[in-house]
Amino acid sequence: MIEPGARPLALVTGASRGIGAAVELADAVADVDRLDVLVHSAGIGPLGTVEESPAEQWRQTFEINVVAVAELTRLLLPALRAARGRVV
């Protein structure tokens, strides 16, 4: 629920480069105390066949597309709950 006079606050993930790798995740969201919407739009999808894709590529893809999403959501749960926010 948005307080009267407060503007909704949204965080949209995603960038054209690896900027997320340059900051520590917990530090980046430490000061967020209210969040109305968290939109997960970052991800990777390497091209190639299963035969051509080494295990490390699968691990990196899983880490970015699943683990990072879950960890960011976990870190922001208190702020999302405070605002009765949504995750997309």
N, C-alpha and C positions, 0 to 999 in steps of 0.2 A: 504494500500500500504506500503510495507516494504522499508524503506530508504536504499539507497546503503550502503553496508557494515554492515548493522544491521542484526542480526540473528532474525528469527521469534520467537515470544514469545507465548507460549501456557500455559494455566492453565487447568489441568485435575483434576476434583473433584473425591473424592472417597477414601476410606481407609478401612482397615479391622476392624477397631474399631472406637469408637466415638471421634476421635481426633478433629473433627470439633467443638464438643461441648466445648472443652477446650479453645478455643480462641474466642474473639469477632470478628464477621464477618467484620464489618466496619473497624476495626483496621488492620485486616489481609490484606485487599486489598487497604488500604489508599495510599500506595506509588506506586501503579501500574498506570503508566500514558500512557502506550501503551500495547495493547494486541491484538495479531493476531487471536488467536483461544481460545474459552472457550468451553471445553468439559465437559458436565454434565454426570458423570458416577456413581455418588453416589445415593443410594436409599435403601429402605428397602422393604421387602415383607413378613410380618409375615405369618406364616403358620397357618391354622385353618379354620374352617367353619364360615360362617356369624353368625350362632347360638352361636358359642364358642367365638367370638371376641367382647370384650366390646367396648363401644363407645370411651373410652380413647385410645385404640389401633388404631382405625380409625383416631382419631384426630392426633396422633403422626405420623402415616403413611402419612397423608395429609400434615402435617407441614414439614416433611423431604422431601417428594417427589415432592411437589408443591410449598409451600411457600418459602422454603429455596432456591430452584432453581430460582424462580422469584426474590427474594431479592438479591441474588448474581449477577444475570444478571443486575438488576437495578443499583447496586453499581458499576459495571464494564462498564456500557454503555459509559461513557466518554472515557475510555481507548480503548474500542472496536471501537468507532466511530473515534478516532484519528488515528487508524491503518486500518480503514475500515475492521475490523475483522469480524469473523463469530462465531456463537454460534451453537454448536452441542449437 
